[in-house]
Amino acid sequence: MDSKETSQEKRERLRQNELKNNPTGSLRDGLDRGMGVGNINDVAGDMGWKGMGLLILMLFLGYVIYQFFFS
């Protein structure tokens, strides 16, 4: 770590550490930012590929459970 680290570099380092420590936090952030806007592209772009994959998996599992109980 350089003692001459700028504030922008410090923010980016802290953000990267937060993403490493809390990978599902980006899913929550993406959903929170996208609510009320009505644009799925913004929601998907903010969540990243892991969050979007998790959302698709949850939707698929919800559909399977629905079909199991109501068919």
C-alpha positions, 0 to 999 in steps of 0.5 A: 500500500502506498502512503500517497494513495489518492482518495479515489484509489482508496474508495476503489480499494474499499469497494473491491474489498466490500465486493470480495467480502459480500458478493451477494450485496451487489444483487441487493444493490442492483435490485434497490437501484432498479426499483421504481425505474422500470428499466430491466437493462439498468437492473441487470447492468447494476447487478453484474453477471453473478446477480443476474444468474442468481435472479434467473435461477430464483425465477426458474425455481419459483416456476418449478415450485409453482408448477409442482403445487398448482398443476 
